[in-house]
Amino acid sequence: MRNKALPIHSLRHTYVVLLMEAETDIKYIQKQLGHGSYQITADVYDHVSKKIKKKNTDRVNSRLNDVFK
């Protein structure tokens, strides 16, 4: 079996996903990455985690349940 090295970008990507899943402030993540704006960071990384999507969906559903009780 050949050992394939991961590109350094993969580590960066994993780091950002872990920060986002931990609900780290997007402005902090932006600074860590050296992006010019937090919008760039959000646009590039916001879609990457199923855990984040589930957490946000659960929050919306919970809020809607509260509203329609």
N, C-alpha and C positions, 0 to 999 in steps of 0.2 A: 504494500500500500504506500503510495506516495504522500508525503507530507506537503500539503499546500499551505503556503503562508497567506495569512489574511492581509489584505491591504490596510494600511494605517487608517484609512477613511472608515473602515468597518468598526474600529475601536471608537472613533469619534462618534459615529452614528449610535452605537450601543450606549455610550456615555450619555448622550443627549436623551435617548429614550428612557434610560433609568432616571435621569433628572426629572423628566416630564411625568413619568409614572409616580414619582415621589412628590408631585405637585410643586416643584421648585418654580419660583417666579420666572416668567419668560424673559424678563429684563436681565436677570442674573445669567440665564443661559445664553442670551445674546452676547453679553460681555465676555463670557467664557469662550465663545466661539469666534469672537472678533467680527461679528456681523455689524453692518452699518445701522441696521434698525431691527427692532424686535419682530417686525412684520416679515422680514426675510426668514428669520428663524422659525416663526410660526408656519409660514407657507411651506418651508422645506421639510419640517419635522412633525408637524401636528397630526398627520395622517397615519403615523407608523405603528401605533400600538393598539392592539385589540383590547388590552386592559384599560387604556384611557377611554376608548370608545364605549366600552361596557360601563365604566364608572360614570361617564357623562350621561349615557342613556338611562342608567338607574336613577341618577339625580333628577333628570327631567321627569321620568315616570313618577317618582316619589312626589315631586312638586305638583304634578298634575293630579295625582290622587288626592293630595291635600286640598287643592282648589275645588275639585268636583265632589267633595264629601258633603 
